[in-house]
Amino acid sequence: MKSRISTSPIGAGLGAGTAARPLPHELIGRLPPEAYRHCVLGVEQTAALLNFSVPQLRRFYREKKMPTPLRLGERKLGWKLGVLIDYLQAVERGEWTPTPEPADISMPGSEETAA
């Protein structure tokens, strides 16, 4: 049976005179550096960037040995690329210290009033 998976590049076969669209990684190179510092990487991408396995990455963030992840959904975590770059540079210089957990913020009216 013949495979239906295309191995041609994106934009191939669009017809004569039709310009192919740039690939996402080509577009990233055109962005100013401050733009992609805000890109969010998932667990697998972050592990690959840091050269960790996924279990090692999870252990590091649970033990607070790396920046705290953003909660992207009920079960999805991510890190901003800029935060990870800063983390790698600080570790390389020997200056990284864990960020303290955010203080608990009590909701107005949640304090018990003394009678």
N, C-alpha and C positions, 0 to 999 in steps of 0.2 A: 504494500500500500504506500502511496506517495505521501510524504509529509506536507502538511499545509503551513508549516512555520516558514516565514519569509526570512531569507538571509540577506536581502538587499537593504542598502541604507535607506533611512527615512528620506522621502522625497524622490526616490528613484522611480522612474516610470510615470512621472506626472505629465509627460508630453513635452514636445519641443517648445522651447522658449519659456518654460515654467521654471522659476528659480526654486531650488530646494530650500526649505526652512532651515535655519541654523539649529543645531542640536543643543540641548540644555547646557551641556558642559562648555560649549562654545560661548553661550550667552553669559555664563557666570564670569568668564574671563573679561567681559566687557563692563561688568558692574564695578562701581567704586568700592574700595576695600571695606568701608564702613557699612555697606549694604549687606554683604554676606556675613558679617559678624552677627547679624540678627537671625540668620537661618537656624532652624531647629533640627538637630539630628536625633534620630531614634536610638534605641538601645544598641541594635546591631551596628549601625553606622558609627556610633560613639566608640564602641568596643574596637572596631576596625581602626579608627583614627588613633586611638591610644595604644593599639597593638595589644589589647586584652582579649581574653575569651569573654563571652557573655556572662558566665558564672563569676569570673574574676571581677568584671565590671560591677555586677550586682553586689558582690561582697565589699568592694571598695566604697560604693556609695552608702551602703548600710552601716559600714564602720566609720563613715564620715572622713574617708581618706581622699575624697575628691569633692568637687562642688555638688551641691544639692540639685537634683534634677527638677525640672518643671513637670507638673502633672498635666498631661495633655488630654487625659480622659480618665475614666474609672480605673483602667488597667494599663494605660500607656504613659510612659515617661519620655522625656527628651531633655536635651541640653542645647543652649545657644552655642553656636560655633565660636563666637567671640569669647565666651566664658571658658571654653575648653582650650582655646589658644592661650589665654592669660594663665590658665592653670598649668599648662605644659611649660610655659616660659618661667613661671614662678618655681615649679618643681626643679627645673634645670638650674636655676640660680640658688636653690635651697631655701627659698623664702616663703613657700606655701604653708599656710596654716588654715585649718578648717574654719569655715564660716559658722558663727554661732547660729543656732536655730532661731527663727523669728520669735519674738515674744508673743505670748498668748494675748490676743486682743479680746477684751470682754465687751460684749454688746451692751449698749446703753440700756439701763433698766434691769440688767441681769444681777446687779448687786442686791443683796438683801438689805432692806432698810431697817435701821434700828428703831424699835418702837418706844 
